[in-house]
Every structure is written in structure tokens, then in C-alpha cells.
Amino acid sequence: LNKKNKTSHIDKALIYIKNHYHEEDLTLTKVAKEIHIHPNYLCSLFKTVIGTSFNAYLTQKRIDQAIVLIRKGMTSVVEIADMVGIPDASYFTKVFKKINVTTPTEEIRKVQKGKY
């Protein structure tokens, strides 16, 4: 496929993820099916065009959105985790800390103290 088709497919995938990141069951296969391409091809597109895996991209998107929710004043880690598609709060905390260095609770405290 030419570069334009690759960009079109990845753009469609990114838009779909943007609109559905909060769904716990969002997978590479589901996104590929929605945009009518093979999952292996979508996997390859993420690596070549975005420079990361689908799962890494989705996780980053979810954590970015969690930070947005925290900065908007949300304080329940369980609710935030659920709202971004990671209903297991302890797993969410682990992933959040891996990506963001701080835990969600530490981030909430920073926001409450006006230090973000």
C-alpha cells in the first residue's frame, strides 16, 4: 500500500481509539475489524507509523485521559480507572506509575495542592 493508504488507515484507527479508549474490551482486533483491515496489518502500521505497539499506544491514551480527569478534580482512583477502560484499580495504579512516575493518588494530591 502507498503512504496515503497507510496514513488513512492509521488515522481511522486513532480516531476510533480516541472515541472508544474507555471501553474495557477495546482490542487491536476490534479496531482492525471496525476499520476493515487485518489485525496483523494494523499491528504493523502502529509499529511503523506511530513507532509503538497498539497496546502501548492505548495504554498511554488511557493514562493521558486519567491525568485529564484528575486535573478536572476527580479524586476517586477506582472511578478514574473505570472511566478510562481499566476497571482493575490496582492494575491501573501500577500502569499509571510506570508511565507517569507518580501514582494516581500522588497526582491527585498534587492537583489538590495546586502543584501540577
Backbone as JSON Lines, residues from 0, in Angstrom:
{"i":0,"aa":"L","n":[0.84,-1.21,0.0],"ca":[0.0,0.0,0.0],"c":[0.87,1.25,0.0]}
{"i":1,"aa":"N","n":[0.34,2.29,-0.57],"ca":[1.1,3.53,-0.58],"c":[0.98,4.26,0.75]}
{"i":2,"aa":"K","n":[1.78,5.31,0.89],"ca":[1.82,6.05,2.15],"c":[0.46,6.66,2.5]}
{"i":3,"aa":"K","n":[-0.27,7.13,1.48],"ca":[-1.58,7.74,1.74],"c":[-2.55,6.74,2.37]}
{"i":4,"aa":"N","n":[-2.56,5.51,1.85],"ca":[-3.44,4.48,2.42],"c":[-3.05,4.13,3.85]}
{"i":5,"aa":"K","n":[-1.73,4.03,4.09],"ca":[-1.26,3.75,5.45],"c":[-1.72,4.83,6.4]}
{"i":6,"aa":"T","n":[-1.56,6.09,5.99],"ca":[-1.96,7.22,6.82],"c":[-3.47,7.2,7.06]}
{"i":7,"aa":"S","n":[-4.22,6.91,6.02],"ca":[-5.67,6.85,6.14],"c":[-6.09,5.78,7.14]}
{"i":8,"aa":"H","n":[-5.49,4.6,7.04],"ca":[-5.82,3.51,7.96],"c":[-5.45,3.87,9.39]}
{"i":9,"aa":"I","n":[-4.28,4.43,9.58],"ca":[-3.84,4.75,10.94],"c":[-4.7,5.9,11.5]}
{"i":10,"aa":"D","n":[-5.04,6.86,10.66],"ca":[-5.92,7.96,11.11],"c":[-7.27,7.42,11.57]}
{"i":11,"aa":"K","n":[-7.83,6.5,10.8],"ca":[-9.11,5.89,11.19],"c":[-8.97,5.15,12.52]}
{"i":12,"aa":"A","n":[-7.87,4.44,12.68],"ca":[-7.64,3.69,13.92],"c":[-7.51,4.64,15.1]}
{"i":13,"aa":"L","n":[-6.77,5.73,14.92],"ca":[-6.57,6.69,16.01],"c":[-7.88,7.38,16.4]}
{"i":14,"aa":"I","n":[-8.69,7.7,15.41],"ca":[-10.0,8.3,15.69],"c":[-10.88,7.31,16.45]}
{"i":15,"aa":"Y","n":[-10.85,6.06,16.02],"ca":[-11.66,5.04,16.71],"c":[-11.2,4.89,18.16]}
{"i":16,"aa":"I","n":[-9.89,4.85,18.37],"ca":[-9.34,4.73,19.73],"c":[-9.73,5.95,20.56]}
{"i":17,"aa":"K","n":[-9.62,7.13,19.97],"ca":[-9.99,8.36,20.68],"c":[-11.43,8.31,21.18]}
{"i":18,"aa":"N","n":[-12.3,7.74,20.37],"ca":[-13.72,7.68,20.72],"c":[-14.11,6.48,21.58]}
{"i":19,"aa":"H","n":[-13.22,5.49,21.69],"ca":[-13.58,4.25,22.38],"c":[-12.55,3.79,23.42]}
{"i":20,"aa":"Y","n":[-11.52,4.6,23.73],"ca":[-10.46,4.18,24.66],"c":[-11.01,3.74,26.02]}
{"i":21,"aa":"H","n":[-12.17,4.28,26.39],"ca":[-12.76,4.0,27.7],"c":[-13.42,2.62,27.78]}
{"i":22,"aa":"E","n":[-13.54,1.95,26.65],"ca":[-14.15,0.61,26.63],"c":[-13.12,-0.42,27.07]}
{"i":23,"aa":"E","n":[-13.45,-1.13,28.12],"ca":[-12.55,-2.13,28.69],"c":[-12.13,-3.18,27.65]}
{"i":24,"aa":"D","n":[-13.05,-3.54,26.76],"ca":[-12.78,-4.62,25.8],"c":[-12.2,-4.13,24.47]}
{"i":25,"aa":"L","n":[-11.65,-2.94,24.43],"ca":[-11.05,-2.42,23.2],"c":[-9.75,-3.17,22.91]}
{"i":26,"aa":"T","n":[-9.68,-3.78,21.74],"ca":[-8.5,-4.55,21.36],"c":[-8.07,-4.17,19.95]}
{"i":27,"aa":"L","n":[-6.87,-4.57,19.61],"ca":[-6.35,-4.37,18.26],"c":[-7.29,-5.04,17.25]}
{"i":28,"aa":"T","n":[-7.73,-6.24,17.54],"ca":[-8.62,-6.98,16.64],"c":[-9.93,-6.23,16.43]}
{"i":29,"aa":"K","n":[-10.48,-5.69,17.49],"ca":[-11.74,-4.95,17.4],"c":[-11.57,-3.7,16.53]}
{"i":30,"aa":"V","n":[-10.49,-2.96,16.74],"ca":[-10.23,-1.75,15.95],"c":[-10.02,-2.13,14.49]}
{"i":31,"aa":"A","n":[-9.22,-3.16,14.24],"ca":[-8.95,-3.59,12.86],"c":[-10.26,-3.96,12.15]}
{"i":32,"aa":"K","n":[-11.12,-4.67,12.85],"ca":[-12.41,-5.06,12.28],"c":[-13.24,-3.82,11.95]}
{"i":33,"aa":"E","n":[-13.26,-2.86,12.84],"ca":[-14.04,-1.63,12.64],"c":[-13.57,-0.83,11.42]}
{"i":34,"aa":"I","n":[-12.26,-0.85,11.17],"ca":[-11.75,-0.06,10.03],"c":[-11.44,-0.94,8.81]}
{"i":35,"aa":"H","n":[-11.85,-2.21,8.89],"ca":[-11.8,-3.14,7.76],"c":[-10.4,-3.44,7.26]}
{"i":36,"aa":"I","n":[-9.48,-3.7,8.19],"ca":[-8.16,-4.19,7.79],"c":[-7.79,-5.37,8.7]}
{"i":37,"aa":"H","n":[-6.79,-6.13,8.3],"ca":[-6.36,-7.29,9.07],"c":[-5.62,-6.84,10.33]}
{"i":38,"aa":"P","n":[-5.87,-7.5,11.46],"ca":[-5.2,-7.12,12.71],"c":[-3.67,-7.11,12.61]}
{"i":39,"aa":"N","n":[-3.1,-8.07,11.87],"ca":[-1.63,-8.08,11.72],"c":[-1.14,-6.83,11.0]}
{"i":40,"aa":"Y","n":[-1.92,-6.39,10.02],"ca":[-1.54,-5.18,9.29],"c":[-1.65,-3.95,10.19]}
{"i":41,"aa":"L","n":[-2.7,-3.88,10.99],"ca":[-2.84,-2.75,11.91],"c":[-1.69,-2.75,12.92]}
{"i":42,"aa":"C","n":[-1.33,-3.93,13.39],"ca":[-0.2,-4.06,14.32],"c":[1.07,-3.5,13.68]}
{"i":43,"aa":"S","n":[1.3,-3.88,12.44],"ca":[2.46,-3.4,11.7],"c":[2.41,-1.89,11.48]}
{"i":44,"aa":"L","n":[1.23,-1.37,11.16],"ca":[1.09,0.08,10.97],"c":[1.44,0.85,12.24]}
{"i":45,"aa":"F","n":[0.99,0.36,13.38],"ca":[1.3,1.05,14.63],"c":[2.8,1.12,14.83]}
{"i":46,"aa":"K","n":[3.48,0.01,14.58],"ca":[4.93,-0.02,14.77],"c":[5.64,0.93,13.8]}
{"i":47,"aa":"T","n":[5.24,0.91,12.52],"ca":[5.95,1.71,11.52],"c":[5.54,3.18,11.5]}
{"i":48,"aa":"V","n":[4.25,3.47,11.61],"ca":[3.78,4.85,11.5],"c":[3.82,5.59,12.84]}
{"i":49,"aa":"I","n":[3.36,4.94,13.9],"ca":[3.3,5.57,15.23],"c":[4.6,5.36,16.0]}
{"i":50,"aa":"G","n":[5.26,4.24,15.74],"ca":[6.53,3.96,16.41],"c":[6.38,3.23,17.73]}
{"i":51,"aa":"T","n":[5.2,2.69,17.97],"ca":[4.96,1.93,19.2],"c":[3.89,0.89,18.92]}
{"i":52,"aa":"S","n":[3.67,0.0,19.87],"ca":[2.65,-1.03,19.68],"c":[1.26,-0.46,19.93]}
{"i":53,"aa":"F","n":[0.26,-1.16,19.45],"ca":[-1.13,-0.78,19.69],"c":[-1.39,-0.69,21.19]}
{"i":54,"aa":"N","n":[-1.0,-1.73,21.92],"ca":[-1.27,-1.76,23.36],"c":[-0.58,-0.63,24.1]}
{"i":55,"aa":"A","n":[0.67,-0.34,23.73],"ca":[1.38,0.76,24.37],"c":[0.68,2.09,24.08]}
{"i":56,"aa":"Y","n":[0.23,2.26,22.84],"ca":[-0.47,3.49,22.46],"c":[-1.77,3.63,23.24]}
{"i":57,"aa":"L","n":[-2.55,2.55,23.3],"ca":[-3.84,2.58,24.0],"c":[-3.63,2.86,25.49]}
{"i":58,"aa":"T","n":[-2.64,2.21,26.08],"ca":[-2.36,2.43,27.5],"c":[-1.97,3.88,27.75]}
{"i":59,"aa":"Q","n":[-1.12,4.44,26.88],"ca":[-0.71,5.85,27.03],"c":[-1.93,6.77,26.91]}
{"i":60,"aa":"K","n":[-2.8,6.48,25.96],"ca":[-4.02,7.28,25.76],"c":[-4.88,7.24,27.02]}
{"i":61,"aa":"R","n":[-5.02,6.06,27.6],"ca":[-5.83,5.9,28.8],"c":[-5.23,6.66,29.98]}
{"i":62,"aa":"I","n":[-3.92,6.6,30.14],"ca":[-3.27,7.3,31.25],"c":[-3.34,8.81,31.02]}
{"i":63,"aa":"D","n":[-3.15,9.25,29.78],"ca":[-3.29,10.68,29.47],"c":[-4.68,11.17,29.86]}
{"i":64,"aa":"Q","n":[-5.7,10.39,29.53],"ca":[-7.07,10.77,29.87],"c":[-7.31,10.75,31.37]}
{"i":65,"aa":"A","n":[-6.67,9.81,32.06],"ca":[-6.79,9.76,33.52],"c":[-6.22,11.03,34.13]}
{"i":66,"aa":"I","n":[-5.1,11.5,33.6],"ca":[-4.5,12.75,34.09],"c":[-5.44,13.92,33.84]}
{"i":67,"aa":"V","n":[-6.08,13.95,32.69],"ca":[-7.07,14.99,32.4],"c":[-8.19,14.97,33.44]}
{"i":68,"aa":"L","n":[-8.69,13.78,33.75],"ca":[-9.77,13.66,34.75],"c":[-9.31,14.11,36.13]}
{"i":69,"aa":"I","n":[-8.09,13.75,36.49],"ca":[-7.54,14.17,37.79],"c":[-7.44,15.69,37.84]}
{"i":70,"aa":"R","n":[-6.96,16.27,36.76],"ca":[-6.79,17.74,36.73],"c":[-8.13,18.47,36.67]}
{"i":71,"aa":"K","n":[-9.17,17.75,36.29],"ca":[-10.52,18.34,36.33],"c":[-11.15,18.19,37.71]}
{"i":72,"aa":"G","n":[-10.42,17.56,38.64],"ca":[-10.9,17.48,40.01],"c":[-11.41,16.14,40.48]}
{"i":73,"aa":"M","n":[-11.35,15.13,39.63],"ca":[-11.78,13.81,40.09],"c":[-10.79,13.27,41.11]}
{"i":74,"aa":"T","n":[-11.29,12.61,42.14],"ca":[-10.41,12.13,43.2],"c":[-10.53,10.64,43.49]}
{"i":75,"aa":"S","n":[-11.45,9.94,42.86],"ca":[-11.61,8.51,43.1],"c":[-10.81,7.71,42.08]}
{"i":76,"aa":"V","n":[-9.75,7.06,42.55],"ca":[-8.91,6.25,41.66],"c":[-9.74,5.15,41.0]}
{"i":77,"aa":"V","n":[-10.64,4.55,41.74],"ca":[-11.5,3.48,41.2],"c":[-12.36,4.02,40.06]}
{"i":78,"aa":"E","n":[-12.98,5.17,40.26],"ca":[-13.82,5.78,39.21],"c":[-13.0,6.18,38.0]}
{"i":79,"aa":"I","n":[-11.86,6.8,38.24],"ca":[-11.0,7.24,37.13],"c":[-10.56,6.03,36.31]}
{"i":80,"aa":"A","n":[-10.1,4.99,36.99],"ca":[-9.66,3.77,36.31],"c":[-10.77,3.21,35.43]}
{"i":81,"aa":"D","n":[-11.95,3.13,35.98],"ca":[-13.1,2.61,35.25],"c":[-13.44,3.49,34.05]}
{"i":82,"aa":"M","n":[-13.36,4.79,34.23],"ca":[-13.71,5.72,33.15],"c":[-12.74,5.67,31.98]}
{"i":83,"aa":"V","n":[-11.51,5.22,32.21],"ca":[-10.54,5.14,31.12],"c":[-10.36,3.71,30.59]}
{"i":84,"aa":"G","n":[-11.24,2.81,31.03],"ca":[-11.21,1.47,30.47],"c":[-10.33,0.46,31.18]}
{"i":85,"aa":"I","n":[-9.89,0.8,32.4],"ca":[-9.08,-0.13,33.19],"c":[-9.78,-0.33,34.53]}
{"i":86,"aa":"P","n":[-10.75,-1.25,34.58],"ca":[-11.57,-1.36,35.78],"c":[-10.88,-1.95,37.01]}
{"i":87,"aa":"D","n":[-9.69,-2.5,36.84],"ca":[-8.93,-3.02,37.98],"c":[-8.06,-1.89,38.51]}
{"i":88,"aa":"A","n":[-8.47,-1.31,39.64],"ca":[-7.8,-0.12,40.17],"c":[-6.34,-0.37,40.53]}
{"i":89,"aa":"S","n":[-6.01,-1.56,41.02],"ca":[-4.61,-1.81,41.38],"c":[-3.74,-1.93,40.13]}
{"i":90,"aa":"Y","n":[-4.27,-2.56,39.08],"ca":[-3.54,-2.63,37.81],"c":[-3.41,-1.22,37.21]}
{"i":91,"aa":"F","n":[-4.47,-0.45,37.28],"ca":[-4.45,0.93,36.8],"c":[-3.34,1.72,37.51]}
{"i":92,"aa":"T","n":[-3.27,1.59,38.82],"ca":[-2.25,2.31,39.6],"c":[-0.85,1.91,39.16]}
{"i":93,"aa":"K","n":[-0.65,0.61,38.94],"ca":[0.65,0.09,38.51],"c":[1.04,0.67,37.14]}
{"i":94,"aa":"V","n":[0.11,0.64,36.2],"ca":[0.36,1.15,34.85],"c":[0.56,2.67,34.89]}
{"i":95,"aa":"F","n":[-0.26,3.36,35.65],"ca":[-0.17,4.82,35.79],"c":[1.22,5.2,36.28]}
{"i":96,"aa":"K","n":[1.7,4.52,37.32],"ca":[3.0,4.84,37.89],"c":[4.13,4.53,36.91]}
{"i":97,"aa":"K","n":[4.0,3.43,36.18],"ca":[5.02,3.05,35.2],"c":[5.16,4.14,34.13]}
{"i":98,"aa":"I","n":[4.06,4.69,33.69],"ca":[4.07,5.71,32.63],"c":[4.34,7.1,33.18]}
{"i":99,"aa":"N","n":[3.75,7.43,34.31],"ca":[3.74,8.8,34.82],"c":[4.7,9.03,35.99]}
{"i":100,"aa":"V","n":[5.4,7.99,36.44],"ca":[6.33,8.02,37.57],"c":[5.61,8.12,38.93]}
{"i":101,"aa":"T","n":[4.62,8.97,39.04],"ca":[3.86,9.08,40.29],"c":[2.64,8.16,40.24]}
{"i":102,"aa":"T","n":[2.05,7.91,41.39],"ca":[0.8,7.12,41.43],"c":[-0.37,8.07,41.18]}
{"i":103,"aa":"P","n":[-1.54,7.53,40.86],"ca":[-2.71,8.39,40.7],"c":[-3.0,9.2,41.96]}
{"i":104,"aa":"T","n":[-2.85,8.57,43.11],"ca":[-3.11,9.26,44.38],"c":[-2.15,10.43,44.58]}
{"i":105,"aa":"E","n":[-0.88,10.22,44.25],"ca":[0.1,11.32,44.35],"c":[-0.25,12.45,43.38]}
{"i":106,"aa":"E","n":[-0.71,12.07,42.2],"ca":[-1.11,13.08,41.2],"c":[-2.33,13.86,41.69]}
{"i":107,"aa":"I","n":[-3.28,13.17,42.3],"ca":[-4.47,13.82,42.86],"c":[-4.05,14.82,43.94]}
{"i":108,"aa":"R","n":[-3.13,14.41,44.8],"ca":[-2.65,15.31,45.87],"c":[-1.98,16.55,45.29]}
{"i":109,"aa":"K","n":[-1.17,16.35,44.23],"ca":[-0.52,17.5,43.58],"c":[-1.55,18.5,43.06]}
{"i":110,"aa":"V","n":[-2.59,17.98,42.43],"ca":[-3.65,18.83,41.89],"c":[-4.35,19.57,43.03]}
{"i":111,"aa":"Q","n":[-4.63,18.85,44.1],"ca":[-5.32,19.47,45.25],"c":[-4.47,20.57,45.88]}
{"i":112,"aa":"K","n":[-3.15,20.42,45.8],"ca":[-2.26,21.45,46.35],"c":[-1.91,22.51,45.31]}
{"i":113,"aa":"G","n":[-2.45,22.36,44.11],"ca":[-2.19,23.32,43.05],"c":[-0.79,23.23,42.48]}
{"i":114,"aa":"K","n":[-0.2,22.02,42.51],"ca":[1.19,21.86,42.07],"c":[1.34,20.99,40.83]}
{"i":115,"aa":"Y","n":[0.45,21.09,39.91],"ca":[0.65,20.32,38.69],"c":[1.02,21.26,37.62]}
